Amino acid sequence: MPKLKTHKGTAKRIKITGSGKIVRERAYGNHILAKKSKARKRNMKTAAEISGKIKKNVKTALGV
């Protein structure tokens, strides 16, 4: 069976940590920020971990 190509769109958006967790950035943090509260904007800066079924799909897309 041939090697699978890495899905480049996924690779640009997702990072694998040293311990093997899959981490992504949060959405809605680029524009129209005036109406969003400070707490909401602060929480959008933090990374989010991917888990469950989606984690398996992402690993397949990355070829891990």
N, CA, C, O and CB atoms as a CASP TS submission, in Angstrom:
PFRMAT TS
TARGET T0000
AUTHOR 0000-0000-0000
METHOD Language model
MODEL 1
PARENT N/A
ATOM      1  N   MET     1       0.837  -1.182   0.000  1.00  0.00           N
ATOM      2  CA  MET     1       0.000   0.000   0.000  1.00  0.00           C
ATOM      3  C   MET     1       0.889   1.254   0.000  1.00  0.00           C
ATOM      4  O   MET     1       1.875   1.302   0.735  1.00  0.00           O
ATOM      5  CB  MET     1      -0.956  -0.007   1.224  1.00  0.00           C
ATOM      6  N   PRO     2       0.558   2.262  -0.806  1.00  0.00           N
ATOM      7  CA  PRO     2       1.418   3.448  -0.865  1.00  0.00           C
ATOM      8  C   PRO     2       1.312   4.310   0.378  1.00  0.00           C
ATOM      9  O   PRO     2       0.363   4.200   1.156  1.00  0.00           O
ATOM     10  CB  PRO     2       1.075   4.274  -2.075  1.00  0.00           C
ATOM     11  N   LYS     3       2.305   5.168   0.549  1.00  0.00           N
ATOM     12  CA  LYS     3       2.273   6.103   1.672  1.00  0.00           C
ATOM     13  C   LYS     3       1.137   7.100   1.466  1.00  0.00           C
ATOM     14  O   LYS     3       0.782   7.423   0.333  1.00  0.00           O
ATOM     15  CB  LYS     3       3.635   6.841   1.821  1.00  0.00           C
ATOM     16  N   LEU     4       0.566   7.587   2.579  1.00  0.00           N
ATOM     17  CA  LEU     4      -0.474   8.601   2.498  1.00  0.00           C
ATOM     18  C   LEU     4       0.165   9.983   2.530  1.00  0.00           C
ATOM     19  O   LEU     4       1.120  10.220   3.271  1.00  0.00           O
ATOM     20  CB  LEU     4      -1.495   8.440   3.649  1.00  0.00           C
ATOM     21  N   LYS     5      -0.365  10.883   1.728  1.00  0.00           N
ATOM     22  CA  LYS     5       0.134  12.258   1.752  1.00  0.00           C
ATOM     23  C   LYS     5      -0.434  12.983   2.967  1.00  0.00           C
ATOM     24  O   LYS     5      -1.558  12.719   3.394  1.00  0.00           O
ATOM     25  CB  LYS     5      -0.238  13.008   0.442  1.00  0.00           C
ATOM     26  N   THR     6       0.355  13.896   3.513  1.00  0.00           N
ATOM     27  CA  THR     6      -0.093  14.736   4.619  1.00  0.00           C
ATOM     28  C   THR     6      -1.104  15.733   4.082  1.00  0.00           C
ATOM     29  O   THR     6      -0.888  16.321   3.022  1.00  0.00           O
ATOM     30  CB  THR     6       1.104  15.465   5.303  1.00  0.00           C
ATOM     31  N   HIS     7      -2.207  15.932   4.797  1.00  0.00           N
ATOM     32  CA  HIS     7      -3.190  16.949   4.426  1.00  0.00           C
ATOM     33  C   HIS     7      -2.649  18.301   4.891  1.00  0.00           C
ATOM     34  O   HIS     7      -2.647  18.591   6.087  1.00  0.00           O
ATOM     35  CB  HIS     7      -4.610  16.646   5.059  1.00  0.00           C
ATOM     36  N   LYS     8      -2.190  19.128   3.947  1.00  0.00           N
ATOM     37  CA  LYS     8      -1.472  20.354   4.278  1.00  0.00           C
ATOM     38  C   LYS     8      -2.339  21.375   4.993  1.00  0.00           C
ATOM     39  O   LYS     8      -1.833  22.127   5.827  1.00  0.00           O
ATOM     40  CB  LYS     8      -0.910  20.965   3.033  1.00  0.00           C
ATOM     41  N   GLY     9      -3.643  21.424   4.688  1.00  0.00           N
ATOM     42  CA  GLY     9      -4.539  22.341   5.381  1.00  0.00           C
ATOM     43  C   GLY     9      -4.611  22.028   6.857  1.00  0.00           C
ATOM     44  O   GLY     9      -4.630  22.932   7.692  1.00  0.00           O
ATOM     45  N   THR    10      -4.652  20.739   7.183  1.00  0.00           N
ATOM     46  CA  THR    10      -4.673  20.307   8.580  1.00  0.00           C
ATOM     47  C   THR    10      -3.332  20.569   9.248  1.00  0.00           C
ATOM     48  O   THR    10      -3.284  21.013  10.395  1.00  0.00           O
ATOM     49  CB  THR    10      -5.028  18.820   8.679  1.00  0.00           C
ATOM     50  N   ALA    11      -2.252  20.300   8.543  1.00  0.00           N
ATOM     51  CA  ALA    11      -0.912  20.461   9.103  1.00  0.00           C
ATOM     52  C   ALA    11      -0.624  21.910   9.491  1.00  0.00           C
ATOM     53  O   ALA    11       0.110  22.160  10.447  1.00  0.00           O
ATOM     54  CB  ALA    11       0.130  19.978   8.107  1.00  0.00           C
ATOM     55  N   LYS    12      -1.200  22.875   8.748  1.00  0.00           N
ATOM     56  CA  LYS    12      -0.972  24.286   9.044  1.00  0.00           C
ATOM     57  C   LYS    12      -1.738  24.746  10.279  1.00  0.00           C
ATOM     58  O   LYS    12      -1.355  25.726  10.918  1.00  0.00           O
ATOM     59  CB  LYS    12      -1.365  25.134   7.853  1.00  0.00           C
ATOM     60  N   ARG    13      -2.810  24.049  10.616  1.00  0.00           N
ATOM     61  CA  ARG    13      -3.694  24.496  11.688  1.00  0.00           C
ATOM     62  C   ARG    13      -3.502  23.756  13.002  1.00  0.00           C
ATOM     63  O   ARG    13      -3.962  24.217  14.046  1.00  0.00           O
ATOM     64  CB  ARG    13      -5.104  24.353  11.256  1.00  0.00           C
ATOM     65  N   ILE    14      -2.831  22.620  12.960  1.00  0.00           N
ATOM     66  CA  ILE    14      -2.779  21.740  14.131  1.00  0.00           C
ATOM     67  C   ILE    14      -1.330  21.402  14.462  1.00  0.00           C
ATOM     68  O   ILE    14      -0.495  21.230  13.574  1.00  0.00           O
ATOM     69  CB  ILE    14      -3.595  20.444  13.885  1.00  0.00           C
ATOM     70  N   LYS    15      -1.047  21.309  15.777  1.00  0.00           N
ATOM     71  CA  LYS    15       0.299  21.018  16.246  1.00  0.00           C
ATOM     72  C   LYS    15       0.230  19.819  17.191  1.00  0.00           C
ATOM     73  O   LYS    15      -0.725  19.683  17.957  1.00  0.00           O
ATOM     74  CB  LYS    15       0.934  22.262  16.953  1.00  0.00           C
ATOM     75  N   ILE    16       1.227  18.966  17.137  1.00  0.00           N
ATOM     76  CA  ILE    16       1.313  17.834  18.058  1.00  0.00           C
ATOM     77  C   ILE    16       2.359  18.176  19.113  1.00  0.00           C
ATOM     78  O   ILE    16       3.497  18.511  18.782  1.00  0.00           O
ATOM     79  CB  ILE    16       1.676  16.498  17.304  1.00  0.00           C
ATOM     80  N   THR    17       1.967  18.089  20.388  1.00  0.00           N
ATOM     81  CA  THR    17       2.874  18.418  21.478  1.00  0.00           C
ATOM     82  C   THR    17       3.841  17.265  21.721  1.00  0.00           C
ATOM     83  O   THR    17       3.704  16.189  21.140  1.00  0.00           O
ATOM     84  CB  THR    17       2.087  18.743  22.760  1.00  0.00           C
ATOM     85  N   GLY    18       4.803  17.504  22.575  1.00  0.00           N
ATOM     86  CA  GLY    18       5.790  16.474  22.895  1.00  0.00           C
ATOM     87  C   GLY    18       5.180  15.257  23.547  1.00  0.00           C
ATOM     88  O   GLY    18       5.669  14.142  23.369  1.00  0.00           O
ATOM     89  N   SER    19       4.103  15.464  24.310  1.00  0.00           N
ATOM     90  CA  SER    19       3.445  14.335  24.982  1.00  0.00           C
ATOM     91  C   SER    19       2.427  13.642  24.094  1.00  0.00           C
ATOM     92  O   SER    19       1.803  12.668  24.516  1.00  0.00           O
ATOM     93  CB  SER    19       2.766  14.808  26.247  1.00  0.00           C
ATOM     94  N   GLY    20       2.247  14.131  22.856  1.00  0.00           N
ATOM     95  CA  GLY    20       1.354  13.465  21.912  1.00  0.00           C
ATOM     96  C   GLY    20      -0.046  14.050  21.832  1.00  0.00           C
ATOM     97  O   GLY    20      -0.894  13.519  21.114  1.00  0.00           O
ATOM     98  N   LYS    21      -0.305  15.136  22.557  1.00  0.00           N
ATOM     99  CA  LYS    21      -1.611  15.782  22.460  1.00  0.00           C
ATOM    100  C   LYS    21      -1.702  16.540  21.144  1.00  0.00           C
ATOM    101  O   LYS    21      -0.692  17.003  20.613  1.00  0.00           O
ATOM    102  CB  LYS    21      -1.850  16.737  23.659  1.00  0.00           C
ATOM    103  N   ILE    22      -2.915  16.663  20.622  1.00  0.00           N
ATOM    104  CA  ILE    22      -3.139  17.428  19.399  1.00  0.00           C
ATOM    105  C   ILE    22      -3.817  18.726  19.786  1.00  0.00           C
ATOM    106  O   ILE    22      -4.873  18.722  20.419  1.00  0.00           O
ATOM    107  CB  ILE    22      -3.998  16.626  18.362  1.00  0.00           C
ATOM    108  N   VAL    23      -3.197  19.855  19.400  1.00  0.00           N
ATOM    109  CA  VAL    23      -3.631  21.165  19.856  1.00  0.00           C
ATOM    110  C   VAL    23      -4.005  22.027  18.655  1.00  0.00           C
ATOM    111  O   VAL    23      -3.354  21.973  17.612  1.00  0.00           O
ATOM    112  CB  VAL    23      -2.528  21.846  20.697  1.00  0.00           C
ATOM    113  N   ARG    24      -5.070  22.829  18.815  1.00  0.00           N
ATOM    114  CA  ARG    24      -5.520  23.743  17.772  1.00  0.00           C
ATOM    115  C   ARG    24      -5.759  25.123  18.368  1.00  0.00           C
ATOM    116  O   ARG    24      -5.884  25.271  19.583  1.00  0.00           O
ATOM    117  CB  ARG    24      -6.803  23.216  17.092  1.00  0.00           C
ATOM    118  N   GLU    25      -5.822  26.123  17.509  1.00  0.00           N
ATOM    119  CA  GLU    25      -6.169  27.476  17.938  1.00  0.00           C
ATOM    120  C   GLU    25      -7.686  27.615  17.952  1.00  0.00           C
ATOM    121  O   GLU    25      -8.386  26.861  17.277  1.00  0.00           O
ATOM    122  CB  GLU    25      -5.523  28.546  17.005  1.00  0.00           C
ATOM    123  N   ARG    26      -8.188  28.564  18.711  1.00  0.00           N
ATOM    124  CA  ARG    26      -9.627  28.789  18.796  1.00  0.00           C
ATOM    125  C   ARG    26     -10.090  29.750  17.709  1.00  0.00           C
ATOM    126  O   ARG    26      -9.319  30.584  17.235  1.00  0.00           O
ATOM    127  CB  ARG    26     -10.005  29.333  20.177  1.00  0.00           C
ATOM    128  N   ALA    27     -11.340  29.625  17.325  1.00  0.00           N
ATOM    129  CA  ALA    27     -11.922  30.454  16.271  1.00  0.00           C
ATOM    130  C   ALA    27     -12.449  31.768  16.837  1.00  0.00           C
ATOM    131  O   ALA    27     -12.500  31.960  18.052  1.00  0.00           O
ATOM    132  CB  ALA    27     -13.048  29.698  15.556  1.00  0.00           C
ATOM    133  N   TYR    28     -12.839  32.661  15.944  1.00  0.00           N
ATOM    134  CA  TYR    28     -13.524  33.937  16.227  1.00  0.00           C
ATOM    135  C   TYR    28     -12.619  34.981  16.859  1.00  0.00           C
ATOM    136  O   TYR    28     -13.129  35.888  17.516  1.00  0.00           O
ATOM    137  CB  TYR    28     -14.699  33.696  17.137  1.00  0.00           C
ATOM    138  N   GLY    29     -11.306  34.904  16.697  1.00  0.00           N
ATOM    139  CA  GLY    29     -10.434  35.863  17.350  1.00  0.00           C
ATOM    140  C   GLY    29      -9.776  36.883  16.442  1.00  0.00           C
ATOM    141  O   GLY    29      -8.832  37.552  16.862  1.00  0.00           O
ATOM    142  N   ASN    30     -10.245  37.022  15.209  1.00  0.00           N
ATOM    143  CA  ASN    30      -9.543  37.878  14.252  1.00  0.00           C
ATOM    144  C   ASN    30     -10.146  39.258  14.059  1.00  0.00           C
ATOM    145  O   ASN    30      -9.405  40.235  13.954  1.00  0.00           O
ATOM    146  CB  ASN    30      -9.492  37.203  12.948  1.00  0.00           C
ATOM    147  N   HIS    31     -11.459  39.369  14.008  1.00  0.00           N
ATOM    148  CA  HIS    31     -12.059  40.677  13.756  1.00  0.00           C
ATOM    149  C   HIS    31     -13.397  40.778  14.478  1.00  0.00           C
ATOM    150  O   HIS    31     -13.877  39.805  15.059  1.00  0.00           O
ATOM    151  CB  HIS    31     -12.242  40.917  12.237  1.00  0.00           C
ATOM    152  N   ILE    32     -13.991  41.967  14.434  1.00  0.00           N
ATOM    153  CA  ILE    32     -15.213  42.287  15.186  1.00  0.00           C
ATOM    154  C   ILE    32     -14.982  41.989  16.670  1.00  0.00           C
ATOM    155  O   ILE    32     -15.768  41.288  17.308  1.00  0.00           O
ATOM    156  CB  ILE    32     -16.439  41.472  14.642  1.00  0.00           C
ATOM    157  N   LEU    33     -13.886  42.539  17.201  1.00  0.00           N
ATOM    158  CA  LEU    33     -13.506  42.252  18.580  1.00  0.00           C
ATOM    159  C   LEU    33     -14.082  43.258  19.579  1.00  0.00           C
ATOM    160  O   LEU    33     -14.082  43.004  20.783  1.00  0.00           O
ATOM    161  CB  LEU    33     -12.004  42.229  18.696  1.00  0.00           C
ATOM    162  N   ALA    34     -14.570  44.395  19.086  1.00  0.00           N
ATOM    163  CA  ALA    34     -15.040  45.441  19.993  1.00  0.00           C
ATOM    164  C   ALA    34     -16.222  44.984  20.834  1.00  0.00           C
ATOM    165  O   ALA    34     -16.332  45.351  22.003  1.00  0.00           O
ATOM    166  CB  ALA    34     -15.422  46.675  19.208  1.00  0.00           C
ATOM    167  N   LYS    35     -17.098  44.193  20.252  1.00  0.00           N
ATOM    168  CA  LYS    35     -18.298  43.764  20.976  1.00  0.00           C
ATOM    169  C   LYS    35     -18.057  42.546  21.868  1.00  0.00           C
ATOM    170  O   LYS    35     -18.934  42.176  22.649  1.00  0.00           O
ATOM    171  CB  LYS    35     -19.400  43.454  19.993  1.00  0.00           C
ATOM    172  N   LYS    36     -16.895  41.925  21.767  1.00  0.00           N
ATOM    173  CA  LYS    36     -16.597  40.738  22.576  1.00  0.00           C
ATOM    174  C   LYS    36     -15.961  41.169  23.899  1.00  0.00           C
ATOM    175  O   LYS    36     -15.175  42.116  23.943  1.00  0.00           O
ATOM    176  CB  LYS    36     -15.654  39.760  21.804  1.00  0.00           C
ATOM    177  N   SER    37     -16.305  40.475  24.951  1.00  0.00           N
ATOM    178  CA  SER    37     -15.803  40.842  26.270  1.00  0.00           C
ATOM    179  C   SER    37     -14.318  40.493  26.403  1.00  0.00           C
ATOM    180  O   SER    37     -13.784  39.682  25.646  1.00  0.00           O
ATOM    181  CB  SER    37     -16.617  40.137  27.366  1.00  0.00           C
ATOM    182  N   LYS    38     -13.666  41.124  27.382  1.00  0.00           N
ATOM    183  CA  LYS    38     -12.241  40.864  27.619  1.00  0.00           C
ATOM    184  C   LYS    38     -12.005  39.394  27.941  1.00  0.00           C
ATOM    185  O   LYS    38     -11.060  38.779  27.446  1.00  0.00           O
ATOM    186  CB  LYS    38     -11.713  41.745  28.765  1.00  0.00           C
ATOM    187  N   ALA    39     -12.882  38.839  28.780  1.00  0.00           N
ATOM    188  CA  ALA    39     -12.716  37.442  29.189  1.00  0.00           C
ATOM    189  C   ALA    39     -12.844  36.515  27.990  1.00  0.00           C
ATOM    190  O   ALA    39     -12.094  35.547  27.859  1.00  0.00           O
ATOM    191  CB  ALA    39     -13.749  37.064  30.262  1.00  0.00           C
ATOM    192  N   ARG    40     -13.800  36.816  27.114  1.00  0.00           N
ATOM    193  CA  ARG    40     -14.002  35.977  25.928  1.00  0.00           C
ATOM    194  C   ARG    40     -12.787  36.042  25.011  1.00  0.00           C
ATOM    195  O   ARG    40     -12.347  35.015  24.494  1.00  0.00           O
ATOM    196  CB  ARG    40     -15.267  36.412  25.164  1.00  0.00           C
ATOM    197  N   LYS    41     -12.243  37.236  24.803  1.00  0.00           N
ATOM    198  CA  LYS    41     -11.064  37.394  23.947  1.00  0.00           C
ATOM    199  C   LYS    41      -9.846  36.720  24.558  1.00  0.00           C
ATOM    200  O   LYS    41      -9.033  36.130  23.846  1.00  0.00           O
ATOM    201  CB  LYS    41     -10.773  38.876  23.707  1.00  0.00           C
ATOM    202  N   ARG    42      -9.721  36.808  25.881  1.00  0.00           N
ATOM    203  CA  ARG    42      -8.604  36.185  26.579  1.00  0.00           C
ATOM    204  C   ARG    42      -8.668  34.666  26.436  1.00  0.00           C
ATOM    205  O   ARG    42      -7.646  34.011  26.227  1.00  0.00           O
ATOM    206  CB  ARG    42      -8.605  36.585  28.066  1.00  0.00           C
ATOM    207  N   ASN    43      -9.857  34.122  26.547  1.00  0.00           N
ATOM    208  CA  ASN    43     -10.022  32.670  26.419  1.00  0.00           C
ATOM    209  C   ASN    43      -9.768  32.190  24.994  1.00  0.00           C
ATOM    210  O   ASN    43      -9.372  31.042  24.791  1.00  0.00           O
ATOM    211  CB  ASN    43     -11.423  32.261  26.856  1.00  0.00           C
ATOM    212  N   MET    44      -9.989  33.046  24.016  1.00  0.00           N
ATOM    213  CA  MET    44      -9.736  32.670  22.624  1.00  0.00           C
ATOM    214  C   MET    44      -8.249  32.559  22.325  1.00  0.00           C
ATOM    215  O   MET    44      -7.860  31.904  21.358  1.00  0.00           O
ATOM    216  CB  MET    44     -10.371  33.678  21.686  1.00  0.00           C
ATOM    217  N   LYS    45      -7.409  33.194  23.146  1.00  0.00           N
ATOM    218  CA  LYS    45      -5.962  33.126  22.931  1.00  0.00           C
ATOM    219  C   LYS    45      -5.399  31.751  23.292  1.00  0.00           C
ATOM    220  O   LYS    45      -4.387  31.324  22.735  1.00  0.00           O
ATOM    221  CB  LYS    45      -5.258  34.204  23.751  1.00  0.00           C
ATOM    222  N   THR    46      -6.058  31.061  24.225  1.00  0.00           N
ATOM    223  CA  THR    46      -5.532  29.780  24.694  1.00  0.00           C
ATOM    224  C   THR    46      -5.782  28.689  23.656  1.00  0.00           C
ATOM    225  O   THR    46      -6.772  28.736  22.926  1.00  0.00           O
ATOM    226  CB  THR    46      -6.171  29.392  26.044  1.00  0.00           C
ATOM    227  N   ALA    47      -4.909  27.736  23.594  1.00  0.00           N
ATOM    228  CA  ALA    47      -5.058  26.625  22.658  1.00  0.00           C
ATOM    229  C   ALA    47      -6.070  25.616  23.201  1.00  0.00           C
ATOM    230  O   ALA    47      -6.283  25.521  24.410  1.00  0.00           O
ATOM    231  CB  ALA    47      -3.692  25.939  22.400  1.00  0.00           C
ATOM    232  N   ALA    48      -6.679  24.876  22.300  1.00  0.00           N
ATOM    233  CA  ALA    48      -7.654  23.859  22.680  1.00  0.00           C
ATOM    234  C   ALA    48      -7.146  22.493  22.238  1.00  0.00           C
ATOM    235  O   ALA    48      -6.544  22.354  21.173  1.00  0.00           O
ATOM    236  CB  ALA    48      -9.046  24.159  22.058  1.00  0.00           C
ATOM    237  N   GLU    49      -7.395  21.496  23.062  1.00  0.00           N
ATOM    238  CA  GLU    49      -6.962  20.143  22.740  1.00  0.00           C
ATOM    239  C   GLU    49      -8.051  19.419  21.960  1.00  0.00           C
ATOM    240  O   GLU    49      -9.238  19.569  22.248  1.00  0.00           O
ATOM    241  CB  GLU    49      -6.607  19.364  24.021  1.00  0.00           C
ATOM    242  N   ILE    50      -7.641  18.638  20.975  1.00  0.00           N
ATOM    243  CA  ILE    50      -8.586  17.846  20.181  1.00  0.00           C
ATOM    244  C   ILE    50      -8.617  16.449  20.778  1.00  0.00           C
ATOM    245  O   ILE    50      -7.575  15.857  21.060  1.00  0.00           O
ATOM    246  CB  ILE    50      -8.183  17.807  18.652  1.00  0.00           C
ATOM    247  N   SER    51      -9.837  15.925  20.969  1.00  0.00           N
ATOM    248  CA  SER    51      -9.963  14.593  21.553  1.00  0.00           C
ATOM    249  C   SER    51     -11.103  13.848  20.876  1.00  0.00           C
ATOM    250  O   SER    51     -11.819  14.400  20.039  1.00  0.00           O
ATOM    251  CB  SER    51     -10.197  14.678  23.081  1.00  0.00           C
ATOM    252  N   GLY    52     -11.254  12.605  21.247  1.00  0.00           N
ATOM    253  CA  GLY    52     -12.355  11.795  20.748  1.00  0.00           C
ATOM    254  C   GLY    52     -12.138  11.297  19.333  1.00  0.00           C
ATOM    255  O   GLY    52     -11.006  11.059  18.911  1.00  0.00           O
ATOM    256  N   LYS    53     -13.238  11.142  18.602  1.00  0.00           N
ATOM    257  CA  LYS    53     -13.198  10.604  17.243  1.00  0.00           C
ATOM    258  C   LYS    53     -12.427  11.517  16.300  1.00  0.00           C
ATOM    259  O   LYS    53     -11.739  11.054  15.390  1.00  0.00           O
ATOM    260  CB  LYS    53     -14.611  10.393  16.717  1.00  0.00           C
ATOM    261  N   ILE    54     -12.553  12.826  16.530  1.00  0.00           N
ATOM    262  CA  ILE    54     -11.895  13.777  15.635  1.00  0.00           C
ATOM    263  C   ILE    54     -10.377  13.614  15.707  1.00  0.00           C
ATOM    264  O   ILE    54      -9.680  13.799  14.709  1.00  0.00           O
ATOM    265  CB  ILE    54     -12.295  15.225  15.992  1.00  0.00           C
ATOM    266  N   LYS    55      -9.873  13.269  16.887  1.00  0.00           N
ATOM    267  CA  LYS    55      -8.431  13.067  17.073  1.00  0.00           C
ATOM    268  C   LYS    55      -7.918  11.976  16.126  1.00  0.00           C
ATOM    269  O   LYS    55      -6.843  12.110  15.541  1.00  0.00           O
ATOM    270  CB  LYS    55      -8.119  12.690  18.548  1.00  0.00           C
ATOM    271  N   LYS    56      -8.680  10.919  15.982  1.00  0.00           N
ATOM    272  CA  LYS    56      -8.303   9.820  15.094  1.00  0.00           C
ATOM    273  C   LYS    56      -8.269  10.294  13.641  1.00  0.00           C
ATOM    274  O   LYS    56      -7.345   9.964  12.897  1.00  0.00           O
ATOM    275  CB  LYS    56      -9.283   8.636  15.248  1.00  0.00           C
ATOM    276  N   ASN    57      -9.288  11.075  13.237  1.00  0.00           N
ATOM    277  CA  ASN    57      -9.351  11.593  11.875  1.00  0.00           C
ATOM    278  C   ASN    57      -8.184  12.517  11.583  1.00  0.00           C
ATOM    279  O   ASN    57      -7.609  12.470  10.496  1.00  0.00           O
ATOM    280  CB  ASN    57     -10.663  12.324  11.645  1.00  0.00           C
ATOM    281  N   VAL    58      -7.832  13.357  12.545  1.00  0.00           N
ATOM    282  CA  VAL    58      -6.737  14.305  12.370  1.00  0.00           C
ATOM    283  C   VAL    58      -5.417  13.568  12.254  1.00  0.00           C
ATOM    284  O   VAL    58      -4.584  13.915  11.416  1.00  0.00           O
ATOM    285  CB  VAL    58      -6.690  15.302  13.533  1.00  0.00           C
ATOM    286  N   LYS    59      -5.217  12.562  13.079  1.00  0.00           N
ATOM    287  CA  LYS    59      -3.973  11.776  12.997  1.00  0.00           C
ATOM    288  C   LYS    59      -3.836  11.118  11.632  1.00  0.00           C
ATOM    289  O   LYS    59      -2.739  11.054  11.077  1.00  0.00           O
ATOM    290  CB  LYS    59      -3.935  10.702  14.103  1.00  0.00           C
ATOM    291  N   THR    60      -4.935  10.634  11.096  1.00  0.00           N
ATOM    292  CA  THR    60      -4.913  10.026   9.757  1.00  0.00           C
ATOM    293  C   THR    60      -4.529  11.072   8.705  1.00  0.00           C
ATOM    294  O   THR    60      -3.727  10.805   7.810  1.00  0.00           O
ATOM    295  CB  THR    60      -6.298   9.402   9.415  1.00  0.00           C
ATOM    296  N   ALA    61      -5.118  12.265   8.830  1.00  0.00           N
ATOM    297  CA  ALA    61      -4.842  13.342   7.863  1.00  0.00           C
ATOM    298  C   ALA    61      -3.383  13.777   7.933  1.00  0.00           C
ATOM    299  O   ALA    61      -2.799  14.141   6.913  1.00  0.00           O
ATOM    300  CB  ALA    61      -5.763  14.553   8.121  1.00  0.00           C
ATOM    301  N   LEU    62      -2.787  13.743   9.121  1.00  0.00           N
ATOM    302  CA  LEU    62      -1.397  14.140   9.291  1.00  0.00           C
ATOM    303  C   LEU    62      -0.427  13.006   8.992  1.00  0.00           C
ATOM    304  O   LEU    62       0.775  13.240   8.860  1.00  0.00           O
ATOM    305  CB  LEU    62      -1.175  14.640  10.690  1.00  0.00           C
ATOM    306  N   GLY    63      -0.929  11.791   8.884  1.00  0.00           N
ATOM    307  CA  GLY    63      -0.060  10.651   8.622  1.00  0.00           C
ATOM    308  C   GLY    63       0.731  10.238   9.837  1.00  0.00           C
ATOM    309  O   GLY    63       1.854   9.751   9.707  1.00  0.00           O
ATOM    310  N   VAL    64       0.168  10.420  11.020  1.00  0.00           N
ATOM    311  CA  VAL    64       0.852  10.070  12.288  1.00  0.00           C
ATOM    312  C   VAL    64       0.396   8.707  12.748  1.00  0.00           C
ATOM    313  O   VAL    64       0.845   8.225  13.788  1.00  0.00           O
ATOM    314  CB  VAL    64       0.572  11.128  13.395  1.00  0.00           C
TER
END
